Amino acid sequence: MRIEIRSHGGVAGIRRPPVVLETAELEPGLARELETAAAGLPAGGPPGRGADYMTYDILVDDPSGNRTASYSEPDVPAEVRELLRLAREAGGRRA
């Protein structure tokens, strides 16, 4: 599974390079956690109402196809926060 996370927004209008994870290249336990979190990705919501909110665009590519969803602070679902935490733990490469 390939997971790509793009973060942008905040006070300074930050646009970070995307984090790209290939779960086949990760430790098996962490890969399973990431795949489970990405498989249960809820539908994205409308953009945040404030210009200073961070937005996360998440792209998932797996055998079932490609999915994309966007989430804005402060309304990022717990499942997505868990995926973001796992991605940081995995140390995804910057594209």
HELIX and SHEET records of a PDB file:
HELIX    1   1 THR A   23  GLU A   25  5                                   3    
HELIX    2   2 PRO A   28  ALA A   39  1                                  12    
HELIX    3   3 ALA A   78  ALA A   90  1                                  13    
SHEET    1   A 4 ILE A  14  ARG A  15  0                                        
SHEET    2   A 4 ARG A   2  GLY A   9 -1                                        
SHEET    3   A 4 VAL A  19  GLU A  22 -1                                        
SHEET    4   A 4 ARG A  93  ARG A  94 -1                                        
SHEET    1   B 4 ILE A  14  ARG A  15  0                                        
SHEET    2   B 4 ARG A   2  GLY A   9 -1                                        
SHEET    3   B 4 MET A  54  ASP A  62 -1                                        
SHEET    4   B 4 GLY A  65  SER A  72 -1                                        
END                                                                             
